[in-house]
Amino acid sequence: MTGWGRTAPTLADLHRPVDAEAVTELLARPAARGVIARGLGRSYGDAAQNAGGRVLSLTALRAVRSFDVETGVISVGAGLSLGDLARMVLPFGWFPPVMPGTSHVTVGGAIAADVHGKNHHREGSFCDHVRSLELVVPGGERRTGAPGDGVFAATAGGMGLTGAVVEATVQLIAVETDRVRVDTERARDLDDVLDRMERGDEGYRYSVAWIDCLARGRALGRSVLMRGDHAGRDELGAGADGAVSEFAPARVLSAPAGVPSGLLSVPAVRAFNEAYFRHAPRCERGRLEPLHSYFHPLDGVQAWNRLYGPRGLLQYQLVVPFGAEDTLRAILERLSGERRPAFLAVLKRFGGGRGLLSFPIPGWTLTMDLPAGDAELSPFFDELDTLVVEAGGRLYLAKDSRLAPELLGRMYPDLERWLELRAELDPHGSLRSDLARRLDLVHTR
Ligand SMILES: Cc1cc2nc3c(=O)[nH]c(=O)nc-3n(C[C@H](O)[C@H](O)[C@H](O)COP(=O)(O)OP(=O)(O)OC[C@H]3O[C@@H](n4cnc5c(N)ncnc54)[C@H](O)[C@@H]3O)c2cc1C
């Protein structure tokens, strides 16, 4: 098993329980090397794997227990993907409250990483919209968590290390159509994009900037800013029937297997970035775009992670607080100065987080993908880690595969409180993942 980055594969016993009762049975007697839940394996690193132990793939838990079409409150099995949830509720005028950059994420995975979307600056992360969750803990006991209690605070962003979420009740958001009204503008450099986002983001539900990490000098940080909101029925124009039913890419291509390493080289990424920047409109208002292509352009290419070749990719996602813009600049200077082929880098603004280990803090989050396998990458990222910590920032565990354990507590000041709660829920330290071992989160009393 690997994460989406396809680095550090390990072997485990994979079980596919068909319902919550089967999960309870499996957790009643955890394996010697522990157990961890797995969703659709879209975390990039080693969070959903457990070398030599047991992994519970929970994607069969897809049942809808209740759905109030008047209020948009839905209770679903934790294995349902956000894409399937969207497809199911859209015809009734509802949509998932938070959509990460892929729709192939389960509700359980969205809670365990407390995922964010392009609306974090206004609406927070996934767990801000979860009314309650059902957790099975080692020993087989079932616990209910709700905002304000310890089970919830430790499980939101807790990377599966408090138990297996089997069901959740989520408040959906109301939409009238299956389109997003998008405004696009180009920003000439980092100051320009930060300024535009600071001044304008509150006027939009969704905001994201694609950033050219290879641009240097005066063009450092040049970006394409894409912001939008759900389009109203009256915006579809005459003749449109106001249908809100479609949530699917028109066509899904598949990335070929056996792509050699090195395809995404510096010249290739530079050429792509140049073309992307030049192709984007300087300023365009009100383009109507299908939901899936605004939220998940990459879902149109199945297994696109194979394009990085056999050595895989590392995603690096950091957040630094507002006021630490110089750190962002320093990181971009390092990336472009060392000619790192950072592909598909994005910049977003965050509001606050909810869980004790939730990633978001108010500030700027920067995400980049880099090909794995370069021996110099590790010291390079170590240097970036230092810059991030010194600025009061942190890395996102759902993307991580390499952080040093001694930095975790500095990045997550609520770690001790989280460890106490985790010890109450899992006193024998049966919940284990490769990430937990790497970051010293495995404990035994
Ligand atoms: C292309 C792409 C774009 C992405 N964009 C974003 C983004 O914009 N924002 C963002 O926040 N994230 C983003 N992600 C990361 C992704 O949303 C998270 O890693 C998410 O947790 C993956 O969910 P999953 O169902 O695949 O879980 P997995 O990757 O299988 O597991 C992730 C973690 O969740 C735990 N887990 C899974 N299911 C359960 C359960 N039922 N109970 C308890 N724990 C469980 C696992 O133990 C593991 O620790 C992106 C990933 C990809 C590949």
The ligand as an SDF file (V2000), in Angstrom:
LIG
                    3D

 53 58  0  0  0  0  0  0  0  0999 V2000
   -5.5400   15.4600   -6.1630 C   0  0  0  0  0  0  0  0  0  0  0  0
   -5.7250   15.6750   -4.6840 C   0  0  0  0  0  0  0  0  0  0  0  0
   -6.1760   16.8990   -4.2400 C   0  0  0  0  0  0  0  0  0  0  0  0
   -6.3560   17.1270   -2.8830 C   0  0  0  0  0  0  0  0  0  0  0  0
   -6.8150   18.3450   -2.4950 N   0  0  0  0  0  0  0  0  0  0  0  0
   -7.0180   18.5930   -1.1800 C   0  0  0  0  0  0  0  0  0  0  0  0
   -7.5410   19.8340   -0.7640 C   0  0  0  0  0  0  0  0  0  0  0  0
   -7.8210   20.7270   -1.5680 O   0  0  0  0  0  0  0  0  0  0  0  0
   -7.7460   20.0080    0.5780 N   0  0  0  0  0  0  0  0  0  0  0  0
   -7.4630   19.0350    1.4850 C   0  0  0  0  0  0  0  0  0  0  0  0
   -7.6810   19.2640    2.6780 O   0  0  0  0  0  0  0  0  0  0  0  0
   -6.9770   17.8480    1.1020 N   0  0  0  0  0  0  0  0  0  0  0  0
   -6.7530   17.6100   -0.2120 C   0  0  0  0  0  0  0  0  0  0  0  0
   -6.2630   16.3830   -0.5930 N   0  0  0  0  0  0  0  0  0  0  0  0
   -5.9600   15.3820    0.4450 C   0  0  0  0  0  0  0  0  0  0  0  0
   -7.1790   14.5390    0.7960 C   0  0  0  0  0  0  0  0  0  0  0  0
   -8.3550   15.3050    0.8230 O   0  0  0  0  0  0  0  0  0  0  0  0
   -6.9980   13.9490    2.1990 C   0  0  0  0  0  0  0  0  0  0  0  0
   -5.7890   13.2740    2.2940 O   0  0  0  0  0  0  0  0  0  0  0  0
   -8.1150   12.9810    2.6050 C   0  0  0  0  0  0  0  0  0  0  0  0
   -7.9020   12.5930    3.9330 O   0  0  0  0  0  0  0  0  0  0  0  0
   -8.1430   11.7320    1.7250 C   0  0  0  0  0  0  0  0  0  0  0  0
   -9.2970   10.9700    2.0470 O   0  0  0  0  0  0  0  0  0  0  0  0
   -9.3330    9.4080    1.7790 P   0  0  0  0  0  0  0  0  0  0  0  0
  -10.7440    8.9520    1.9110 O   0  0  0  0  0  0  0  0  0  0  0  0
   -8.6420    9.0810    0.5020 O   0  0  0  0  0  0  0  0  0  0  0  0
   -8.5060    8.8700    3.0180 O   0  0  0  0  0  0  0  0  0  0  0  0
   -7.1110    8.0670    3.0680 P   0  0  0  0  0  0  0  0  0  0  0  0
   -6.0940    8.7890    2.2850 O   0  0  0  0  0  0  0  0  0  0  0  0
   -7.3540    6.6570    2.7560 O   0  0  0  0  0  0  0  0  0  0  0  0
   -6.7780    8.2500    4.6180 O   0  0  0  0  0  0  0  0  0  0  0  0
   -6.3890    9.5160    5.0990 C   0  0  0  0  0  0  0  0  0  0  0  0
   -6.4310    9.5250    6.6370 C   0  0  0  0  0  0  0  0  0  0  0  0
   -7.7790    9.3750    7.0340 O   0  0  0  0  0  0  0  0  0  0  0  0
   -7.9220    8.2660    7.9030 C   0  0  0  0  0  0  0  0  0  0  0  0
   -9.2400    7.6970    7.6230 N   0  0  0  0  0  0  0  0  0  0  0  0
   -9.7730    7.3890    6.4120 C   0  0  0  0  0  0  0  0  0  0  0  0
  -11.0210    6.9240    6.5840 N   0  0  0  0  0  0  0  0  0  0  0  0
  -11.2690    6.9350    7.9140 C   0  0  0  0  0  0  0  0  0  0  0  0
  -12.3810    6.5720    8.7240 C   0  0  0  0  0  0  0  0  0  0  0  0
  -13.5310    6.1110    8.2040 N   0  0  0  0  0  0  0  0  0  0  0  0
  -12.2740    6.7120   10.0700 N   0  0  0  0  0  0  0  0  0  0  0  0
  -11.1430    7.1930   10.6400 C   0  0  0  0  0  0  0  0  0  0  0  0
  -10.0740    7.5650    9.9180 N   0  0  0  0  0  0  0  0  0  0  0  0
  -10.1360    7.4250    8.5890 C   0  0  0  0  0  0  0  0  0  0  0  0
   -6.7630    7.3420    7.5730 C   0  0  0  0  0  0  0  0  0  0  0  0
   -6.4180    6.5440    8.6760 O   0  0  0  0  0  0  0  0  0  0  0  0
   -5.6740    8.3460    7.2460 C   0  0  0  0  0  0  0  0  0  0  0  0
   -5.0560    8.7960    8.4310 O   0  0  0  0  0  0  0  0  0  0  0  0
   -6.0730   16.1000   -1.9430 C   0  0  0  0  0  0  0  0  0  0  0  0
   -5.6160   14.8610   -2.3850 C   0  0  0  0  0  0  0  0  0  0  0  0
   -5.4420   14.6440   -3.7460 C   0  0  0  0  0  0  0  0  0  0  0  0
   -4.9560   13.3030   -4.2190 C   0  0  0  0  0  0  0  0  0  0  0  0
  1  2  1  0
  2  3  1  0
  2 52  2  0
  3  4  2  0
  4  5  1  0
  4 50  1  0
  5  6  2  0
  6  7  1  0
  6 13  1  0
  7  8  2  0
  7  9  1  0
  9 10  1  0
 10 11  2  0
 10 12  1  0
 12 13  2  0
 13 14  1  0
 14 15  1  0
 14 50  1  0
 15 16  1  0
 16 17  1  0
 16 18  1  0
 18 19  1  0
 18 20  1  0
 20 21  1  0
 20 22  1  0
 22 23  1  0
 23 24  1  0
 24 25  2  0
 24 26  1  0
 24 27  1  0
 27 28  1  0
 28 29  2  0
 28 30  1  0
 28 31  1  0
 31 32  1  0
 32 33  1  0
 33 34  1  0
 33 48  1  0
 34 35  1  0
 35 36  1  0
 35 46  1  0
 36 37  1  0
 36 45  1  0
 37 38  2  0
 38 39  1  0
 39 40  1  0
 39 45  2  0
 40 41  1  0
 40 42  2  0
 42 43  1  0
 43 44  2  0
 44 45  1  0
 46 47  1  0
 46 48  1  0
 48 49  1  0
 50 51  2  0
 51 52  1  0
 52 53  1  0
M  END
$$$$
